[in-house]
Amino acid sequence: MSQQARHEHIVELVNAKGFVSIEDLATHFDVTPQTMRRDISALAVDNRVRRFHGGASAAPSTQNTEYTTRKHLQSPEKSQIAKIVASQIPDHASLFINIGTTNEAIAKELLNHTGLKIITNNLHVASMVSGKEDFDVIIAGGKVRSKDGGIIGEATMDFVSQFRVDFGIIGISGIDEEGSLLDFDYQEVRVSQAIMANSRQVILAVDHTKFGRHAMICLGSLQHIDLLVTDQPLEDSYQKLMINNDVRTLIANEVHPA
């Protein structure tokens, strides 16, 4: 197993259990405790876990992982998700695309479409799609968040609320065990709520690491979502949540894009 793959599995284990000892992790991955301490130290620097004497716990729920790190995390999975989401969008549709690295992967896949009308509060998305001559691209006004090119604030929310579009494509930082949609920035959440309220269909695109991940701000719940696209089969508890909230679910590795 590569170091990067091991790091991803460490984060998943820590998030699932809350705290895992050095000894247990070393045994699980068949490496020395010294190797595991180095891994945990590296993950702690990126704020993906919290390092304690003898082990590691889940990262705090008040701060997201840095954008440059998130850009590379689960990159193949995000690409798979993006292809499925893009396959659900017909040519000449209107849509919102909000902040997030998965949404940036989706924007790239949408370049194969024709005649889309795209409204976004993501500078990276706007940069990707604005070169397509047959696209009508509108970028929201507001405060630019320097760390990831997201546009947020009251002006952004008011701007978004002027439209009514076919699809709203949103990302999220976490989905808890009760089906709450969670994120880290209050202003970003307000804009996402406006996007959801003004979309005829809401598509949530999340990789498997978001399930069970906690963050401090509640955006809404699964009852506000029409379609969820992810990369791995859901655990039974989350499958039940989708059924109870009437959310259609597509798993990227089980679906062949149209």
N, C-alpha and C positions, 0 to 999 in steps of 0.2 A: 504494500500500500504506500502510495506517495505521501510526502509530508502534508501537502495541501489537502488530500483526501482525508488523512488522519485528523487534521485540524477541523474539517467540516463535521466529522463524526464526533469529535470531542465536544463541539458546541452543541450538537443535537443531544448527546447524552446528558450534558450538564443542564440544558434547558428542560429536558424531560424529567430529571430527578431533582433538580434544584441545587444539589451539592454532590460531588463525587470526589473520593479520595485519590491521591496520587497512586497509591498501591493498586486500587481497583482499576484505574485507567491503564496503568502499566500492564497489569495482567490481561485486561481486555484486548489491548493492542499488541501484546507480546513484545514490549520494548522495555528498556531499563527505566527505573524511576528518574534518573538524570535526564533522559530524553524527554520524558513526560513533563518534567519541570520546565525544560526549555520551551516545549510546545505551549504550555500554559502561560508562561511569561510572554511569549510572542502574541498569543491571543488576548491577553490582558492589555497589552500596549494598544491594540486595535479596539479595545472596549467590547470585545465579544464575550469575554467571561470576566469574573472577578477572582483574583488570586488570593488564596488564604493559605496559612501554614497548614500543610498536609493535604491540600486539595484545591478545588475550584468550585465556584457557584455561578449561577446565571448572572449575566450582566444586568446593571440597574435598568429599570423601566422608564427612566426619565431622559435618556439620551440615546439616539440612534447611532448605528455604526457609520463611520465616515463614508462619504460618497465615493471616494476613490477606491475604498475597500469593497463597498457594495457593488460597484461597477463590475468587478471581476468575480464576485461570489455567484455560484450556481449559473455561470454563464451558459453552458450547454442547455441546462434546464429552462432558462429564460428564453432561449432561442426556440425550443420546442413549444413552449407556451405561446410565444409570439406567433408562430405559424398557425396554431389552432385558432387564436383570437382573430387573426387576419382573415382566416377562412370563413368566419361568421359575419364579416362585414361586406355587404354587397357594394358594387360600384355605384357611384353617385349618391352615396349616403352622407349624412351629416353626423358629426361626432365630436365629443369632447375627449381630450387625452390629458390626464393630469400628471403630477410629478411622480417620478420613480424610474429606476433603471430597467425594470421589466417593461414599462410603458415605452421606454426608448427603443427597446428591442422590437416591440410591436410596431412602432412608427416605421422602423426600417422595413419590416415585412409589408407594410401597407403601400410601399412605393410601387408594388406590382399592380395596384388598383388604378381605376380610372375615375376621374371626376369627383373626388371626395372633397367635402367641405369640412375642414378641421379647425376646431377652436382649442387652443392649448394655453396652459400657464407654465409650460416647460420650455425653456430656451433651447435645450438640446433637441427636443422634438421639433420645434419650429425650424431650427436649422436644417434638420434632416429632410423635412417634407416641403419646405418652401421652394426648393429648386425644381419641383415637379410642376411643369407648366400648366397641366390641366387640373391641378389642385387649387382650391380656394382656401388659403391659410390665414387665420385670424389669431393674433396673439393678444392675450389679456394684458391689461395695464395693471400696475401695482408695484410693490416693492420686490426687487430682485434679491433672492437669497444667494449670496455669493458662493456658498459651499457646494451648491448643486444646480444652480441655474433655475430654481423654482421661483415662480412669481406668486406672491401671497399678499394678504391684507384685505381690508374692507373694500377698497376700490376694485380689487380682483373679484371678490364675491359679488359685488354689485354688477360688474361687467358680465360675468357668467350668467347672472339671473335675467339678463335681457334676451336670452336665447332659449329655444326649445328644439332639441336635436333628436336624431334617431337613436344614437348610442352614446353612452357615457362609459369610457374605459378608465377604470381607477385601479390604483395599487394601494396597498396597505402594509403596515409594519407587523401587524399581528392579528390573529383570530384566537380569542380565548376559548376555554372549554364550554362556555355558555353561548357562544356564537356572536359575541360582541366584536366589532371591527375596531381595531386600536391603532393609534399612531402617536407620534412624539411632539408634534408642533400644532398648537391650538389654531393658529392662523391658517395653516395648510388644511387642517380638518374642516374649518368653516368653508373654505373654497370647495373641498371635495363634497361636502354636504350640498352645496349649491349645484354642483355638477350632477349629483344623483337626483336632486329634486327636479332638474330641468332636462332629464333624459328619458326618452320613452322606454328604453331598455338599458339596464346597468350591467356591465360586464366587469367582474372582479378577476384580475389576473394575479395569482400568487404562487410562488414555489412552495414546496413542502415544508421548508424551514419556518414559514410564518405561522403554521398551526401550533397552538400552544404557546406562542411567544407573547409576552406581555409588554404593553406600553401604557402610558398614563392617561392619554386622551381617548375618549370614546367617540368614534365617528358615527356609529349607528349599529345596526345588527344585520344578520343575514336576511331578515325579512325584506330588506331594502334592495336585495340583489336578485337579478333575474338569471344570470349565468355565471358560474364559477369555473375558471380554467386553471388547472394545476398540473404538476408533472408526475405525481405518484398517487396510487390508490389511497383513498382516505381510510383512516381508522374507523371502526364501527361507530364510535360515538359521534364523529363528525359526519359520517354518512347519514345517521339518524337526524342530525341537525339540518342537513340539506333537505331531506325528505320533509321534515316538519315545517320548514320554512319555504317549501315549494321552490327550491333553487335547483335549476338544471346544472349538472356537473359534467365537464369534459376533462378526461385525463389525457395528457399529451401523448404519452407512450402507448395509449390504447386507441387513438383516433388518427386516421389518415386525413390530412387537410384536403379539402375539396379543390 
